[in-house]
Amino acid sequence: MDKKVLITEPTPFIEEEWKILEKYAAVRLAKGITEDDLLAEVKDVDVMLVVYAKITKRIIESAPRLKGIVRYGIGLDNVDIRAATEMGVYVANVPDYCIGTVAEHTFALLLALARKIILADRIIKSASWKVWTQQPIELMGTDLEGKVLGLIGIGNIGSAVAIRAKAFGMKVIAYDPYIEKDRASSLGVELVDLDTLLKNSDFVSIHAPLTPETRGMIGEQELKKMKKTAYLINTSRGPIVKEDALYKALRDGWIAGAALDVYENEPPNTNNPLFKLDNVVLTPHIAWYTEEALKRLKRSVAEDTIRILNGMPPKNLVNKDVLLGKKMVQ
């Protein structure tokens, strides 16, 4: 086939979309995901399907046939959208495949923190209790009803978390400079500034994209503003939180605990000091990862890839300015 699709890496497997797409184009898997690897692969590619590989300006400029970049997921911090737009290349993501899925994982982490689930599991399996009727003080949990959940970012996923929190009887406040007050009010959420959120929340959950403004926004100064009894949860992007500051906060008792699904560097270093702490719950970037969400993701990626191969803009087009350039060419 003349048209070609390059998949940068599996998610974790690619059979489903491969079978769909091979009816429209020759499909292949990249041999590596470094910039040099991809520079050698993209010269004859029409559409790239991207997971975590960084798609730089050099890569885009080295692909003269490239018509579209489709990201497996929501975040686009690994794609140079400006360069793609300048080159007339569509960029698409899948913004809605895991909204409830990530919200559920967020709440799983929140509950694990509130009720010390991981520590309790460790203790019961080690048979380290002494008297069954005298529970260890470190296993004493906290009720959610009446507690304050502070959301940093109240887009689709943040809103889904807010709805779940309300069902638990929590008060929800949020910091999001891009959201309208009417939308927040419709969810029963009070918009506040970041300082107010940090000082008043019993749980702080991050649901913001990684941008120059949000990178490193939670550091020592912000963590010291939180209650000593408060918990931090991040299922968004790791670099939003400065991990060295978070380690100090957890080690020295600035906050009570944290739960992370994302990290500053992924995969995290095996000697990451956070791994040694009992007051942190860690999962390996799986908030999105359910059978149902994965099916939705693959279906959407395949559908938008087919649209691009057929000369149409993708349904989930991100860089809408590229349409202006295409109209000028026509």
KAPETA-V192951 format. One record per residue. N is the residue number from 1. PSI is psi in radians with two decimals (* if undefined). OMEGA is omega in degrees with one decimal (999 if undefined). Layout:
{{N/PSI/OMEGA} {N/PSI/OMEGA}}
This chain:
{{1/2.57/-178.5} {2/-0.68/-178.5} {3/2.51/-175.3} {4/2.43/177.9} {5/2.30/177.2} {6/2.19/174.4} {7/2.17/-173.3} {8/-0.66/-178.4} {9/2.73/179.7} {10/2.85/-175.7} {11/0.75/1.7} {12/-0.10/177.0} {13/2.80/-170.4} {14/0.21/-174.9} {15/-0.70/-174.5} {16/-0.95/-178.3} {17/-0.53/177.3} {18/-0.80/-178.5} {19/-0.66/179.1} {20/-0.82/-171.2} {21/-0.44/-177.4} {22/-0.19/174.2} {23/-0.31/-174.9} {24/-0.36/-175.7} {25/2.87/171.3} {26/2.21/-175.0} {27/2.39/174.9} {28/2.78/179.0} {29/2.33/179.9} {30/2.55/-180.0} {31/-0.30/178.6} {32/2.92/-174.8} {33/0.21/172.9} {34/2.90/179.4} {35/-0.76/179.8} {36/-0.70/177.3} {37/-0.85/-174.8} {38/-0.55/176.3} {39/-0.58/-179.1} {40/-0.18/-172.7} {41/-0.32/-164.8} {42/-0.01/-172.4} {43/-0.49/-177.8} {44/0.34/-172.8} {45/2.39/177.3} {46/-0.67/179.6} {47/2.40/175.2} {48/2.30/173.2} {49/2.12/-166.8} {50/2.39/174.0} {51/-1.57/-178.6} {52/-0.17/-179.2} {53/2.48/179.2} {54/2.10/-179.7} {55/1.73/-173.3} {56/3.01/177.2} {57/-0.70/179.7} {58/-0.73/-180.0} {59/-0.80/-178.7} {60/-0.75/-179.9} {61/-0.36/-179.8} {62/0.08/-177.8} {63/1.42/-174.3} {64/-0.40/-179.6} {65/-0.06/-172.1} {66/2.19/179.5} {67/-0.43/-177.0} {68/2.63/173.0} {69/2.10/-178.7} {70/2.12/-177.3} {71/2.23/172.8} {72/1.54/178.9} {73/-2.93/-174.8} {74/-0.94/-174.7} {75/2.55/-178.1} {76/0.41/-177.6} {77/-0.18/178.4} {78/0.13/179.9} {79/2.29/176.6} {80/1.58/-174.9} {81/-0.66/-180.0} {82/-0.80/179.7} {83/-0.70/178.6} {84/-0.77/-179.5} {85/-0.75/178.7} {86/-0.55/-179.2} {87/0.05/178.4} {88/0.48/-177.0} {89/2.23/175.5} {90/2.47/170.3} {91/2.21/-179.7} {92/2.66/172.6} {93/-2.98/176.7} {94/1.55/-168.9} {95/-0.24/-168.9} {96/0.18/-173.1} {97/-0.36/-172.4} {98/0.51/-177.5} {99/-1.00/178.4} {100/-0.57/-179.1} {101/-0.86/179.9} {102/-0.63/177.4} {103/-0.71/178.5} {104/-0.73/179.3} {105/-0.68/176.1} {106/-0.78/-179.3} {107/-0.53/174.5} {108/-0.74/178.0} {109/-0.72/179.2} {110/-0.79/179.7} {111/-0.66/178.2} {112/-0.66/177.5} {113/-0.83/-174.8} {114/-0.62/-175.9} {115/0.22/175.1} {116/0.74/-172.9} {117/-0.80/-176.1} {118/-0.78/179.2} {119/-0.70/178.7} {120/-0.72/177.6} {121/-0.75/-179.4} {122/-0.72/-178.1} {123/-0.78/-177.7} {124/-0.63/-179.4} {125/-0.48/179.7} {126/-0.11/-177.7} {127/0.70/-175.9} {128/0.02/176.8} {129/2.72/-178.9} {130/-0.89/179.2} {131/2.09/-173.6} {132/-0.60/-177.1} {133/0.01/177.1} {134/1.50/-175.2} {135/2.48/179.0} {136/2.44/-178.5} {137/-0.54/-177.7} {138/-0.17/178.3} {139/0.02/178.9} {140/2.14/-177.2} {141/-2.93/178.8} {142/2.44/176.4} {143/2.64/174.7} {144/-0.58/-178.0} {145/2.22/179.5} {146/-0.17/179.4} {147/2.82/-177.9} {148/2.17/173.9} {149/2.15/178.0} {150/2.12/-178.6} {151/2.15/172.9} {152/1.72/-172.8} {153/2.15/-179.5} {154/0.90/172.1} {155/-2.55/-176.2} {156/-0.86/-177.2} {157/-0.76/177.5} {158/-0.69/178.3} {159/-0.70/178.6} {160/-0.63/175.9} {161/-0.72/179.9} {162/-0.75/179.5} {163/-0.74/179.5} {164/-0.67/179.4} {165/-0.68/178.6} {166/-0.64/179.2} {167/-0.42/177.2} {168/0.06/178.9} {169/0.40/-179.8} {170/2.66/169.6} {171/2.35/-176.3} {172/2.22/172.1} {173/2.80/-175.9} {174/2.59/170.4} {175/2.07/178.0} {176/1.79/-176.9} {177/-0.12/-175.8} {178/0.05/-176.4} {179/2.53/178.0} {180/2.53/180.0} {181/-0.62/-179.1} {182/-0.69/179.1} {183/-0.75/178.6} {184/-0.76/-179.1} {185/-0.62/-179.9} {186/-0.37/177.6} {187/-0.02/-176.4} {188/0.52/-176.5} {189/2.36/177.9} {190/2.20/176.3} {191/2.32/-179.5} {192/2.97/174.2} {193/2.94/-173.8} {194/-0.72/179.8} {195/-0.78/179.8} {196/-0.73/179.5} {197/-0.84/-177.0} {198/-0.68/-175.8} {199/-0.45/-171.6} {200/-0.15/-174.5} {201/2.49/171.1} {202/-0.47/174.7} {203/2.32/175.7} {204/2.14/-177.3} {205/2.26/-173.4} {206/2.23/179.3} {207/0.81/-178.3} {208/2.65/174.6} {209/2.79/175.7} {210/2.00/178.9} {211/2.98/175.3} {212/-0.54/-179.2} {213/-0.58/-176.0} {214/-0.29/-179.8} {215/2.12/178.8} {216/0.34/-175.2} {217/-0.36/176.5} {218/1.76/179.5} {219/-2.79/-176.7} {220/-0.81/-177.2} {221/-0.75/-177.8} {222/-0.72/-178.5} {223/-0.58/179.0} {224/-0.30/177.4} {225/-0.31/-178.2} {226/2.77/175.5} {227/2.59/176.3} {228/-0.33/178.7} {229/0.07/-173.4} {230/2.81/-179.7} {231/2.53/177.8} {232/2.35/179.6} {233/2.33/177.7} {234/1.93/173.0} {235/0.34/-174.7} {236/-1.56/177.2} {237/2.33/-174.4} {238/-0.79/-175.6} {239/-0.09/174.4} {240/-0.51/179.7} {241/2.29/174.7} {242/1.93/-171.6} {243/-0.56/178.0} {244/-0.66/177.3} {245/-0.69/179.4} {246/-0.69/178.1} {247/-0.79/178.1} {248/-0.74/-178.3} {249/-0.71/-179.4} {250/-0.70/-178.9} {251/-0.70/-173.2} {252/0.06/173.9} {253/0.40/174.3} {254/-0.64/174.9} {255/2.90/-174.4} {256/-0.56/-176.8} {257/3.08/179.4} {258/2.76/174.6} {259/2.24/-177.0} {260/2.38/169.9} {261/-0.17/-177.2} {262/2.76/-169.7} {263/2.77/179.3} {264/-0.73/175.3} {265/2.29/-179.2} {266/2.22/-1.2} {267/2.65/179.7} {268/2.67/177.2} {269/2.45/-176.9} {270/-0.35/177.2} {271/0.40/176.5} {272/2.17/-176.0} {273/-0.37/177.8} {274/-0.48/-177.6} {275/-0.34/-174.3} {276/-0.04/-175.4} {277/2.48/178.6} {278/-0.30/-176.2} {279/0.45/175.7} {280/2.40/176.7} {281/2.25/-174.8} {282/2.38/172.1} {283/2.67/-171.1} {284/1.14/177.3} {285/0.94/-177.8} {286/0.22/-178.8} {287/-0.54/-178.3} {288/-0.16/-159.9} {289/1.53/169.9} {290/2.85/-179.7} {291/-0.76/-176.7} {292/-0.76/-179.0} {293/-0.68/-179.8} {294/-0.69/177.2} {295/-0.76/178.5} {296/-0.71/-179.3} {297/-0.89/-176.6} {298/-0.69/179.1} {299/-0.79/-178.2} {300/-0.74/178.1} {301/-0.79/-179.6} {302/-0.76/-177.8} {303/-0.77/-179.3} {304/-0.57/176.0} {305/-0.74/178.8} {306/-0.72/178.5} {307/-0.78/-179.4} {308/-0.75/178.8} {309/-0.52/-179.8} {310/0.17/175.1} {311/0.22/179.7} {312/2.67/175.1} {313/2.59/179.3} {314/2.68/178.9} {315/-0.69/-178.1} {316/0.87/-179.4} {317/2.27/-179.4} {318/-0.86/-176.6} {319/1.31/-175.5} {320/-0.37/178.0} {321/-0.38/-179.9} {322/-0.45/179.0} {323/-0.58/178.9} {324/-0.76/179.0} {325/-0.67/-179.5} {326/-0.63/178.4} {327/-0.65/179.3} {328/-0.67/179.7} {329/-0.73/179.2} {330/*/999}}
